[in-house]
Each structure stands twice: as C-alpha cells, then as structure tokens.
Amino acid sequence: MTTIGIIGPHGSNTWQAATSYSPQAELISFPHHAGLARAFAKGQVEMMILPVYNTRMGGVLKSFQVMEKMKNGHWIDNIVQPIHLSLGTLDNSDQLKVVLGTGQVIHQCEDYLTDTHPDISLLTVTNLAEALEDIKANERLDYGVIEAETLLKDQGLTIREREIAPHNKTRYAVIGRTPRPATGYDATSILTVPLKDRVGMLYDTLGAFTQRGINILDMRAESNAKTQELQIFIEAEGHYQDEVLVEALASIEHAVIQENDCLKVLGSYPRVDMRIKRIKTFGFIGTGDMSTWFAKKLENEGYETIVTGRSTSLRPEEMIAQVDVVLICVPISFTSATIAQYGKHLMDGQAMILLAGEAEDTLNTALEHTSQGVELMLVHNLWGPAALTMKDKNASVVRTPRSGALCSEFEAFLYKHGAAIHHDSPQKHDLLMGVGQKLPTAISVALAMALADNDIQMADIPSHATLTSLYSILAMARVHNQNPRTYAEIMSTKGEGRRIVRSFAENIIKIMEMAEKEEITALCDQIEASSAYLTQDFLDASMKQSLAVDRVLGKLVNP
C-alpha cells in the first residue's frame, strides 16, 4: 500500500485532497512542513502532498523551501481542491473570544474575521491536532476553530458558520520518487538558487522563454531579507525533456545567470488549470489552414477538437451533436450560407463562434437560424495560418446579447496567448475593416490595373519614387503574390465597409477635379482641414513609424 505524508489531521482539507487523489493509500499526518520533509527524506513515506498555491493567499513559501532542499523527490502531479472552511466551537454559547487555526487558514479568512469578528483575538497554531485536544480537555467554550467541516465534526465541535471564505481553492503538489514521463500536455516547475541581484535579471530570464514561444504559467520572485539575494520560481508549459525547454534552461543558466547548477527542475507533470473549464470539445466547420491552426492551438490547451467539411467522412451535422462549441471557419462568401445550413442543428447550451471577416450580415444570419439558448460571438483574427503565435496580433471580438460563458472561455484562450483583443459592434467592425482591409485591397488591385493600362514597367518605379511612396507599391505586390480568392473575398464583403470604399472613390474624383483646375489654395485648405481631423499626436506617431520603415527600406535598396 502506498504511504502518503500530509500536513494536518484526519478530515482536514489536505487529508481530503490526498484521499481524492489516492483513495487506497495510507495517509500519515504531520503537524508541519519540517516533520513531513524529514519523513520523506528518510523514506518513512513514499510520497508527500504539499500545498503550493491558494487563490486567496497566493504561493505557499514553506512548501517551495521543502522542494528546494529535497534530493530524491520530483513534483509529479497536482490536485486542485475546493476549500470549504467553517467556524466551530464546543457549544452554541455566545462566549467566543478567541479564534484559532493554522497560519494559512487564518490568512484565507482575513476578510471574514475583519468584518464579522473585529474584536476577537486570533491565534495561529502549527499543530492543529494538539490545539484541538487542549480545547476539549480544558473545555475552552470561548475558543472557536476554523477548518474543514469534516474535521470539526470529527472532533465533536458544533458548526457555527459555514463557507466563511468563499471562492477558495488550493493547489497541492504531489511529490514522488520517480520523474513523470511526458503526456503531451505538461508543465514544468523550475527554481533558481539564491542569486545576486542585477539589472535585467528577471527580464532576461523571461526572454529566454518568450523567444522560444514557451508560455509562462506562473512566476514569483523572493528576496532574502538579510542578503537581498533573489530567488525565482517559474512554471512553464512543456516537459523538462522537451528540446525547446532544454534550450531555454541552458540559455538561462549559461547566458543569463552565468552560474553552473543555478537551476533546480522541481519536476514535470500534467498541466493544471485553476480556472474552471466549461468546454471539453470544439468542432470546426471548414477544413482550411486557419481551422487546422486554431485546432492545434486548442489541443495544446487540453481541449478536444473535431474538424469537418465537404471532404471529411464525418459530416458537420453529425459533429455538432458531439461538441460544446461550433466554430465556423469558411470563406467569407460562404459564411452566411453555412450558418443557415447548420445553425438549426445546434441545441440550447452550445455555442457558435464565427471566425469571419464580416460581422453584421453573418451575425444577423446566425441570430435568425439558431435558437435563443445557443451562444453567439464573432471573432475576426487579423493574422493568417503562417503566424507562429497570437502574441500582439489584433483580434476583433464582436459579442452579442447571447454571448455567454462558453464564448468568454474562448475569448480567454485568445487573451492568454497574447492576442490584442478589440471589442466592436457589428457596424464598427465592418466599417473599420473597410479601412484596414477592404479599401487597401481595392486600391492595390486598382493600382495594378492602372500600371497595366499605362504600360508602366516595374523596374522603372524605384528610380522615380521616394521610399515613402513605395509603400503602396509594396502593398500592391503583397496582394498580388498570394491567393487571389482571399482578396476577392475581402473586397466583396457586405456591410459598412462598402461605405468607406465608396466615400474614398467619391473623394478621389473630387480631389482630381480640384487638381485639374489648379485650385491649389483649395487643396491646401483641404489638407490642413484633414490634418486637424487626424490630430497632431497621430501625425507625429505615424511620422516616426514612417521614418523607421524608411530606414529598413533604405538598407534593402542600398545594402
């Protein structure tokens, strides 16, 4: 039988966590961290369970101090345990003068104690079992104890108040003797030795992970009060044997900290998420590159995905019954028809998320062809499947009155991966997409047509242009060097974006008429009026960006 060492007596929250993790194991209780650490080091217990993080009090420093010193232990798993704390006394009398509990419990209940018992003395104990025996032996009717209800009842106490610290969860580390093999959805905890502080230490350490696309799940830094030496704890996605993580740790050790053996890998384990995930499975309608890109990212977060389309054996209508969220990711011109075809198959409690570049028409179609209990949201990701990450890339999110918890969870997934999220109304989204996509694409296509109409050769353009005037030529080349269907779809979108293109076309004609009549003063007045509308802050910032681009272009033209 496996023996597991825990801190706290029978019925405590740690005891409950250990029981849920291994119901058949023999649990051996210890009053404090030091006793448990000694027992594990001597082999008196095969495993130990340590509290490492609480949603109300943060990290548990003593547990990390134990793991720092252990020589034959590895962090191999986690338990996330809801913490339900109650207040108990020997009887129901109103003699309460002292409330006791462990340091962690008292900390977790600070709000309750301050608001409800501001004048009562607080007593922090390290050995709760011993304190309970003293209360019972000496009939301390004026003493109250805060702990799990199960423990209080086991000790014969009367429950005075339940759930005194709501929304409370603790994460426990499971420590074993053998490292855990990779599962494909792992995290690794790393601890540095005490370090001499220097400028940029934390920044450079994090950079070693971000440069390699490794997400940091948690990070804390502590300074020793006496020596001011810095110690860093990092939890990163991936297994300690993954090549990219090995490279990052080697870079930190040899290039950043520059001290041999300055890192201690506490262990790798299946990734734990303190958030409550309501979604288990995402289903895609559309088998293109963008669907595949999102599916892989979601799978890396522990979600199941199903991709369907015209070429798959599993039909979309069959897939819909198997998932929590349906993502529609098809060409813009097919989006509304796809929604109309499959929207009726979604049931109340599911969500439909549209990965689309047009908002007003597609959302109206979705509202019409799905029931009131189906969540709806549109996400327009302004990057393509060639992007390595979402970090710092724009995403327009259009929520509806039917966007609920499932939609919020997908939005949280985008936020976690660094997407710059902008919330729009359907009309605002389409209007701004007219500015950012529809109009530039139309200009690029029209410019290429004008060059052909006038038999202008590409080789002649750079010699007769400033670097800034080349911007439109570069945009034109990009449009014509990729899939024409993509840009044809962009130009054909409906909604408010068409207004921008029409307005531009009308103003081009107006400006050309003024120029042909040589109305220079009127043209100057128009430029000044436009400058005032654009604001000086925008113009100054844009000029700096233009100069930076000019420097890059200058190097390319004149290497």
DAHU-V211929 format. One line per field, one symbol per residue. burial: b if it has 9 or more other ideal C-beta (glycine too) atoms within 8 Angstrom, else e. A space follows every 10 residues. Layout:
# DAHU-V211929
burial: ???
This chain:
# DAHU-V211929
burial: ebbbbbbbbe bbbbbbbbbe beeebebbbb bbbebbbebb beeebebbbb bbbbeeeeeb eebbbbbeeb eebbbbbbbb bebbbbbbbb eeeeebebbb bbebbbbbbe ebbeeeeeeb ebebbeebbb bbebbbeeeb bebbbbbbbe bbbebebebb eeebbeebbb bbbbbbeeeb eeeeebbbbb bbbebeeeee beebbbebbb ebebbbeebe bebbeeeebb bbbbbbbbbb ebebbbbbbe bbbeebbeee ebbebbbbbb bbeeeeeebe bbbbbbbbeb bbbbbebbbe eebebbbbbe ebeeebebbb eebbbbbbbb ebeebbebbb ebbebbbeeb bbbbbbbbbb bbbbbbbebb eeebbbbbbb beeeeebeeb eebebbbbeb ebbeebbbbb bbbbbebbbe beebebbbbb bbbbbbbbbb bbbbbebbee beeeeeeeee beeebebeeb ebbebbebbb eeeeeebebb bebbbbbbbb beebeeeeee beebbeeeee eebeebeeee beeeeeeebe eeeeebeebb eebbeeeee
